[in-house]
């Protein structure tokens, strides 16, 4: 509209394209200059006085991911820890044990848990060792990524969610595709290396390396749980400490990260 300035133009862009813009990136508004036949950065104090052409340009800035976790802004994603994968996935017994520890920690800290099962009709349900009591959502899927419409709706119901702690199988397929979709939606992703595996250790290793290069945080279950309590004076610290002491499998899994 006539007399519009920078702020009004930004609002207009967001109303039209907000669902396509990664708000974690910085951007600049540019004006098409007829005399030079090219776009230039919008001058300070710009006001619309006649019909003109403007565009929003994202800046290619590497944003530092801090990786801070708090229970109130975190959700756990448990991906496809199913019975039929047991004989094929390397160190499956270990990642089941660690996955169960993470879910116990989530219950203690009041963290929502979202669980998916890949084609359970053919591949079976989540293994019995993993207790899904209190899970916010347990959902069958055929898509490799966990980011389904039902999952997005569940995330929208969690106020202030900022971080996803992700674990399960397979690292180079469902975990990788889920992580990439989540960061594309502006969420911070923590992949739990000692609760995540594949049939092939080569596939697992290269997937974790690729994901780490994109800014996804590759970490461990103990680091996650202790970061969430943050202080030995936390009311749940002793219970979390007992979880860590009770279940700490030492396998060759972490030597393959």
Wavefront OBJ file of the C-alpha trace (Angstrom):
o trace
v 0.000 0.000 0.000
v 0.979 3.654 -0.563
v 3.265 4.877 2.228
v 4.310 1.375 3.331
v 7.783 1.033 4.805
v 10.139 -1.820 5.630
v 8.171 -3.274 8.553
v 4.903 -3.364 6.637
v 6.626 -5.056 3.696
v 8.056 -7.745 6.008
v 4.603 -8.367 7.467
v 3.205 -8.698 3.960
v 5.879 -11.218 2.970
v 5.240 -13.258 6.110
v 1.482 -13.279 5.562
v 2.014 -14.623 2.029
v 5.008 -16.929 2.434
v 5.515 -17.424 6.184
v 5.042 -21.188 5.954
v 7.856 -21.386 3.391
v 10.381 -19.177 5.184
v 12.852 -20.531 7.723
v 12.550 -17.893 10.434
v 15.890 -19.001 11.933
v 17.649 -17.403 8.962
v 18.275 -13.727 8.417
v 16.993 -12.047 5.283
v 16.997 -8.703 3.518
v 14.388 -6.908 1.399
v 15.558 -5.728 -2.029
v 14.037 -3.294 -4.518
v 14.229 -3.677 -8.287
v 15.984 -0.547 -9.604
v 14.748 0.168 -13.150
v 17.700 2.419 -13.976
v 20.177 -0.411 -13.287
v 17.893 -3.310 -14.250
v 18.801 -5.202 -11.084
v 17.811 -5.617 -7.448
v 19.439 -3.498 -4.750
v 19.147 -3.599 -0.954
v 16.184 -1.547 0.194
v 17.353 1.952 1.177
v 16.819 3.060 4.769
v 13.638 5.018 5.272
v 12.089 3.546 2.117
v 8.379 4.313 1.627
v 6.207 3.065 -1.216
v 5.082 5.979 -3.400
v 4.370 4.100 -6.632
v 4.056 0.530 -7.920
v 7.384 -1.260 -7.512
v 8.941 -4.715 -7.400
v 10.495 -6.047 -4.180
v 11.832 -9.417 -3.067
v 12.877 -11.160 0.140
v 16.384 -12.660 0.027
v 17.637 -15.155 2.676
v 21.221 -14.606 3.777
v 23.566 -17.588 3.680
v 24.664 -17.338 7.309
v 25.899 -20.299 9.349
v 23.828 -20.232 12.534
v 25.469 -21.718 15.646
v 23.437 -24.478 17.286
v 23.911 -24.330 21.048
v 22.131 -27.565 21.883
v 20.639 -26.486 25.202
v 17.861 -28.792 26.416
v 15.071 -28.131 28.895
v 12.211 -30.540 29.667
v 9.561 -27.903 28.943
v 10.738 -27.362 25.346
v 11.768 -30.942 24.435
v 9.972 -33.916 22.879
v 11.340 -37.463 22.417
v 10.902 -39.320 19.102
v 11.203 -43.135 19.235
v 11.493 -44.458 15.683
v 10.525 -47.984 14.577
v 11.993 -50.089 17.409
v 10.122 -53.163 16.170
v 10.351 -56.906 16.666
v 11.114 -57.857 13.055
v 14.232 -55.666 13.092
v 15.759 -57.582 16.008
v 17.842 -60.105 14.017
v 18.975 -57.597 11.377
v 19.975 -54.429 13.249
v 23.486 -54.348 14.731
v 23.572 -54.056 18.549
v 19.778 -54.091 18.632
v 19.687 -55.353 22.224
v 21.832 -52.423 23.329
v 19.732 -49.755 21.621
v 16.560 -51.314 23.092
v 18.086 -51.054 26.572
v 19.131 -47.444 26.050
v 15.833 -46.549 24.393
v 13.933 -47.894 27.406
v 16.157 -45.822 29.699
v 15.362 -42.701 27.674
v 11.619 -43.341 27.831
v 11.802 -43.887 31.595
v 13.649 -40.583 31.864
v 11.010 -38.871 29.722
v 8.256 -40.104 32.062
v 10.149 -38.901 35.138
v 10.682 -35.453 33.622
v 7.251 -35.075 32.024
v 8.611 -34.980 28.467
v 6.168 -35.932 25.668
v 7.044 -39.033 23.640
v 6.056 -39.688 20.023
v 6.501 -43.236 18.704
v 6.201 -44.584 15.168
v 6.092 -48.136 13.813
v 7.062 -48.839 10.211
v 4.352 -50.951 8.541
v 3.532 -52.864 11.764
v 1.217 -55.239 9.895
v 4.308 -56.757 8.276
v 7.110 -55.770 10.651
v 5.443 -56.164 14.032
v 4.887 -53.759 16.900
v 7.431 -52.024 19.121
v 9.458 -54.593 21.080
v 8.016 -55.658 24.444
v 11.090 -54.476 26.360
v 10.197 -50.874 25.528
v 7.414 -49.541 27.752
v 5.266 -47.046 25.826
v 3.104 -46.157 28.830
v 2.131 -42.489 28.668
v 3.353 -41.929 25.089
v 1.589 -38.961 23.510
v 1.285 -40.725 20.158
v 1.978 -44.232 18.832
v 1.502 -44.171 15.081
v 1.865 -46.687 12.224
v 3.526 -45.393 9.071
v 4.742 -46.354 5.616
v 6.667 -43.133 4.975
v 10.282 -43.400 6.143
v 10.283 -40.031 7.940
v 8.378 -39.734 11.203
v 7.153 -36.282 10.168
v 3.577 -37.209 9.319
v 0.533 -34.905 9.499
v -0.496 -36.518 12.793
v 2.981 -35.934 14.225
v 2.975 -32.303 13.119
v -0.449 -31.859 14.739
v 0.856 -33.425 17.967
v 3.888 -31.097 17.950
v 1.586 -28.106 17.467
v -0.223 -29.105 20.678
v 3.007 -28.910 22.706
v 3.583 -25.260 23.687
v 7.105 -23.939 23.192
v 8.622 -27.113 21.741
v 12.094 -26.322 20.404
v 14.132 -29.540 20.569
v 13.598 -33.130 19.443
v 15.584 -36.026 20.924
v 15.533 -38.714 18.226
v 16.505 -42.406 18.415
v 15.667 -45.757 16.847
v 16.270 -47.384 13.451
v 17.545 -47.218 10.826
v 20.082 -44.419 11.164
v 20.600 -43.850 7.433
v 16.910 -44.106 6.459
v 14.115 -43.210 8.890
v 16.326 -41.401 11.422
v 18.145 -39.396 8.761
v 14.997 -38.419 6.856
v 13.173 -37.500 10.068
v 16.063 -35.344 11.302
v 16.370 -33.456 8.020
v 12.635 -32.745 7.912
v 12.626 -31.526 11.503
v 15.493 -29.072 11.074
v 13.795 -27.867 7.893
v 10.906 -26.869 10.157
v 13.194 -24.913 12.473
v 13.484 -27.508 15.262
v 16.766 -28.459 16.893
v 17.506 -32.189 16.641
v 19.576 -34.344 19.009
v 20.305 -37.877 17.754
v 21.145 -40.360 20.524
v 24.085 -42.335 19.127
v 23.890 -45.171 21.672
v 20.183 -45.701 20.913
v 20.399 -45.528 17.120
v 21.598 -48.201 14.696
v 21.356 -49.767 11.227
v 21.916 -53.137 9.604
v 25.230 -51.828 8.292
v 27.731 -49.973 10.459
v 29.016 -48.196 7.361
v 25.550 -46.817 6.612
v 25.205 -45.767 10.241
v 28.598 -44.065 10.395
v 28.178 -42.039 7.213
v 24.622 -41.023 8.147
v 25.756 -39.676 11.527
v 28.657 -37.825 9.911
v 26.372 -36.281 7.296
v 23.786 -35.239 9.894
v 26.426 -33.705 12.181
v 27.632 -31.556 9.278
v 24.110 -30.149 8.851
v 24.061 -28.879 12.430
v 22.226 -31.825 13.982
v 23.649 -32.751 17.385
v 24.939 -36.327 17.722
v 25.137 -37.176 21.410
v 24.578 -39.931 24.009
v 21.736 -40.926 26.314
v 23.620 -40.046 29.498
v 24.502 -36.603 28.145
v 20.839 -36.037 27.212
v 19.417 -37.093 30.584
v 21.928 -35.138 32.650
v 21.517 -32.067 30.461
v 17.756 -32.215 31.060
v 18.122 -32.261 34.864
v 21.091 -29.811 34.733
v 21.623 -29.679 38.519
v 22.161 -32.287 41.252
v 19.547 -30.339 43.238
v 16.916 -31.121 40.600
v 14.077 -33.040 42.320
v 14.409 -35.917 39.822
v 18.211 -36.069 39.808
v 18.519 -39.164 42.030
v 16.000 -41.106 39.942
v 17.752 -40.114 36.712
v 21.118 -41.020 38.246
v 19.773 -44.442 39.204
v 18.552 -44.958 35.628
v 22.004 -44.201 34.290
v 23.722 -46.498 36.792
v 21.294 -49.357 36.215
v 21.617 -49.517 32.442
v 24.799 -48.594 30.637
v 25.599 -51.202 27.968
v 29.177 -51.227 26.763
v 29.159 -52.484 23.180
v 31.059 -51.747 20.008
v 28.302 -49.373 18.948
v 29.895 -46.105 20.005
v 33.229 -47.070 18.534
v 31.458 -46.937 15.165
v 30.203 -43.312 15.451
l 1 2 3 4 5 6 7 8 9 10 11 12 13 14 15 16 17 18 19 20 21 22 23 24 25 26 27 28 29 30 31 32 33 34 35 36 37 38 39 40 41 42 43 44 45 46 47 48 49 50 51 52 53 54 55 56 57 58 59 60 61 62 63 64 65 66 67 68 69 70 71 72 73 74 75 76 77 78 79 80 81 82 83 84 85 86 87 88 89 90 91 92 93 94 95 96 97 98 99 100 101 102 103 104 105 106 107 108 109 110 111 112 113 114 115 116 117 118 119 120 121 122 123 124 125 126 127 128 129 130 131 132 133 134 135 136 137 138 139 140 141 142 143 144 145 146 147 148 149 150 151 152 153 154 155 156 157 158 159 160 161 162 163 164 165 166 167 168 169 170 171 172 173 174 175 176 177 178 179 180 181 182 183 184 185 186 187 188 189 190 191 192 193 194 195 196 197 198 199 200 201 202 203 204 205 206 207 208 209 210 211 212 213 214 215 216 217 218 219 220 221 222 223 224 225 226 227 228 229 230 231 232 233 234 235 236 237 238 239 240 241 242 243 244 245 246 247 248 249 250 251 252 253 254 255 256 257
